[in-house]
Amino acid sequence: MADEPTIWISGRLVEKIRAHGAETYPHECCGALLGRDSGVVAGSDPNKDALNAEREILELLPLVNRRDDSPHNRFSVTADDVRAAEKAAREHGLDVVGWYHSHPDHPARPSQYDRDHAWPWYSYIIVSVQKGAPQDMTSWRLTDNREGFSPEGIEIRHRAAV
Ligand SMILES: [Zn+2]
């Protein structure tokens, strides 16, 4: 699993995602991940560097789950949300690099719905919230053929974000 992509996130943001999931329980929370992909390591194979690119999450934009039909197991990101997230990212000099949401009383694994609604390239962080208490957190990226998700490692950075 040496080529498993890794995302870096500060402990402060991990706590914010977990708190958001607890706050909206038993409904799903959702939000945008703002950050950047880190630079290429000099001198090595450029294709390999792309595989090993690290992604840093430096800010969050909590969003309102607009699904009122089934908010306990669905979330939706609207075009307005994407615009708001991109605007917030620009203000921080960052990009929208992914989305997070919670799974109330379900494991932190993507559902079929998640797969059907995911976009390529973005990281998808999922936090499991069991009986109101946040548990596991995982991150996923759609495979190139869009048929599934592959896991990403999450590295928690304990120093302050840049
Ligand atoms: Zn989900």
Boltz pocket constraint, residues with backbone or C-beta under 6 A from the ligand:
constraints:
  - pocket:
      binder: B
      contacts: [[A, 73], [A, 101], [A, 102], [A, 103], [A, 109], [A, 110], [A, 111], [A, 114], [A, 126]]
      max_distance: 6.0
